C-alpha cells in the first residue's frame, strides 16, 4: 500500500489548524485549502467540509496521478483521503473504495505511466509466465498476475508491451471489460512456421497503442 499516515493534528473543531482557523464548509470548493509538504517529499492537500457525503463525492472525481501526493478532506466525524490508488479512511488507512480513473484525452506513450489514464506503474518482481513450456516456440512469453484485480491495482502493479514497451495499468483493463483482451490466437505464427502451438488457450492483454501482447512490468 502506498499510503502513509501523515502526522495527525491534535486540534479539535473550532481551533486553529495549519495556522488557520478551522471552519467546515458546505463544499470543498468553499473550503480553506492547505498544502502541507513533508521533508520526505510527500504532499498533503487538505480541505474541511461538513459532511462525509460531500467529502466522498469530491474524492471520487478528484484525480491523483502522482505518487506521494494525498488529497485529504476532513469532516467533524472522520477524515477521508485519496491517493493515486484508492480512497481511504485517514485514521488507519483502511480502504473505502477504488475510484475510477479518467482516461487521458488521447493515448500517450510511456514506459512507466499507463498510456490510457496516465497513472504511474510500479514494478513487480515476483510472477510466473503464462506458459511454462520453454520449447513451445511462442513469439512472446507473457505473464499475468495470479492476484485479483483489486490486489493488483492496490499494489500499483501493471503491464508493459512486449513490442513498443508502453505501460498499462490493470484498472484500465477492468474499466473497459473485454476491450483489448484476446486469447492464444495472438501467438499465431507466420505462414510456413511449423513450431508447435500451445495446447491450451492463454488470455492475453493487448497494448493500447500497438495491440501487441503485454506482460508484467518488472523493472
C-alpha positions in Angstrom: 0.0 0.0 0.0 1.4 3.4 -1.0 -0.5 5.5 1.6 1.5 6.5 4.6 -0.3 8.2 7.5 0.5 11.8 8.0 1.1 13.3 11.5 -2.4 13.8 13.0 -3.4 17.2 14.3 -4.3 17.3 18.0 -6.6 20.3 17.3 -10.3 19.9 17.8 -13.0 21.5 15.7 -13.1 25.3 16.3 -9.4 25.6 17.0 -6.6 26.6 14.7 -5.2 24.1 12.3 -2.2 24.6 9.9 -2.1 28.2 11.1 -5.7 28.9 10.0 -9.0 28.9 11.8 -10.6 25.6 11.1 -14.1 26.1 9.6 -16.1 23.3 7.9 -17.5 24.4 4.6 -20.6 23.2 2.8 -18.5 22.3 -0.3 -14.8 21.5 -1.0 -14.6 24.5 -3.3 -15.7 26.7 -0.5 -13.2 25.3 2.0 -9.9 26.7 3.2 -7.1 24.8 1.5 -3.7 23.9 3.0 -0.9 22.3 1.1 1.4 20.5 3.6 4.7 19.5 2.1 6.8 17.0 4.2 10.5 16.7 4.3 10.3 13.2 2.7 8.7 14.7 -0.4 5.1 13.7 0.4 2.4 16.3 -0.2 -0.9 16.6 1.6 -3.6 18.9 0.1 -6.2 19.4 2.9 -9.8 20.6 2.9 -12.5 20.9 5.6 -16.2 20.1 4.8 -19.3 19.5 7.0 -20.3 16.0 5.8 -18.7 12.8 4.7 -21.0 12.6 1.7 -19.5 15.9 0.3 -16.0 14.7 1.0 -16.6 11.3 -0.7 -18.2 12.9 -3.8 -15.3 15.2 -4.2 -12.7 12.5 -3.8 -14.4 10.3 -6.4 -13.9 13.0 -9.0 -10.5 14.2 -7.9 -7.7 12.7 -9.9 -4.3 12.0 -8.2 -1.7 10.8 -10.7 1.4 11.5 -8.7 3.0 9.0 -6.2 3.3 10.5 -2.7 0.5 13.1 -3.2 -2.5 12.9 -1.0 -5.8 14.8 -1.0 -7.4 14.8 2.5 -10.9 16.0 3.2 -11.5 16.4 6.9 -15.0 16.3 8.4 -16.2 16.7 12.0 -16.6 12.9 12.1 -13.7 11.4 10.3 -11.1 12.3 7.6 -11.1 10.8 4.2 -8.3 10.8 1.7 -7.4 9.8 -1.8 -4.0 8.9 -3.3 -3.2 7.6 -6.7 -4.7 4.2 -5.8 -7.6 4.4 -3.5 -10.0 6.4 -1.3 -9.2 5.6 2.4 -10.0 6.4 6.0 -7.1 8.6 7.1 -7.2 7.3 10.7 -5.8 3.9 9.8 -5.5 3.8 6.0 -8.5 1.5 5.6 -9.7 1.1 2.1 -13.0 2.8 1.4 -13.2 2.2 -2.4 -11.0 2.1 -5.5 -12.2 5.1 -7.6 -12.4 5.1 -11.4 -9.6 6.6 -13.4 -10.4 9.1 -16.0 -8.8 8.4 -19.4 -6.4 10.9 -20.9 -7.8 13.0 -23.8 -5.6 10.8 -26.1 -3.3 7.8 -25.6 0.2 8.9 -24.5 3.2 6.6 -25.0 5.2 6.0 -21.8 7.3 3.1 -20.5 6.3 3.8 -16.8 2.9 5.5 -16.9 -0.3 4.0 -18.2 -0.8 5.2 -21.8 -4.6 5.3 -21.3 -5.0 7.1 -17.9 -1.6 8.5 -17.1 -1.2 6.8 -13.7 2.3 5.5 -12.7 3.1 1.8 -12.8 5.2 0.1 -10.1 7.4 -2.9 -11.0 6.5 -6.4 -9.7 9.4 -8.8 -9.2 7.5 -12.0 -8.3 5.4 -13.6 -11.0 5.1 -16.7 -13.3 4.9 -16.8 -17.1 1.6 -17.7 -18.6 3.2 -20.6 -20.5 5.7 -22.8 -18.7 6.8 -24.7 -21.8 10.2 -23.4 -22.8 10.1 -25.3 -26.1 6.6 -24.1 -27.3 8.1 -21.6 -29.8 5.8 -18.7 -28.9 6.8 -15.4 -30.5 6.3 -14.0 -26.9 6.1 -15.4 -23.5 3.7 -13.3 -21.5 2.9 -13.2 -17.8 -0.2 -12.2 -15.9 -0.9 -11.8 -12.2 -2.2 -14.5 -10.0 -3.7 -12.0 -7.6 -7.2 -10.5 -8.0 -7.7 -7.3 -10.0 -8.2 -5.2 -6.8 -5.0 -6.6 -5.3 -3.0 -5.7 -8.4 -4.5 -2.2 -8.6 -3.9 -1.6 -4.8 -0.2 -2.7 -5.2 0.2 -0.3 -8.1 1.4 -3.0 -10.5 0.8 -3.1 -14.2 1.9 -4.2 -17.6 4.4 -3.3 -20.4 4.0 -4.0 -24.1 6.3 -6.8 -25.4 6.8 -4.7 -28.6 6.7 -1.0 -28.1 7.3 -1.1 -24.3 4.4 1.1 -23.5 2.9 0.7 -20.0 -0.7 -0.1 -19.0 -2.5 -0.4 -15.6 -4.9 -3.1 -14.6 -7.6 -0.5 -13.7 -8.0 0.4 -17.4 -8.4 -3.2 -18.5 -11.0 -3.7 -15.8 -12.8 -0.5 -16.7 -13.2 -1.4 -20.3 -14.4 -5.0 -19.9 -13.2 -7.2 -22.8 -11.6 -4.4 -24.7 -8.0 -5.2 -25.6 -8.2 -8.8 -24.5 -7.6 -11.8 -26.7 -6.5 -15.5 -26.4 -3.7 -17.6 -27.8 -4.5 -16.6 -31.4 -2.2 -13.7 -30.5 0.5 -16.3 -30.8 -0.2 -17.1 -34.4 3.0 -17.9 -36.3 4.0 -16.6 -39.7 2.9 -18.7 -42.7 5.2 -21.7 -43.1 6.3 -21.6 -39.5 5.6 -25.1 -38.1 6.7 -24.5 -34.5 4.2 -26.1 -32.0 1.2 -24.0 -30.9 0.2 -24.1 -27.2 -2.4 -26.8 -26.4 -4.4 -24.6 -24.1 -5.7 -21.1 -24.7 -4.0 -18.3 -22.9 -5.7 -15.0 -22.3 -3.7 -12.0 -23.5 -4.0 -8.3 -22.7 -3.1 -6.2 -25.6 -1.2 -2.9 -25.7 -3.5 0.2 -26.1 -1.2 1.6 -28.7 0.1 -1.2 -31.0 -2.2 -4.1 -29.8 0.8 -6.4 -29.2 0.6 -8.6 -26.1 1.6 -7.1 -22.8 3.4 -8.8 -19.9 4.0 -7.9 -16.3 6.0 -4.7 -15.8 9.0 -6.0 -13.7 11.7 -3.3 -14.0 
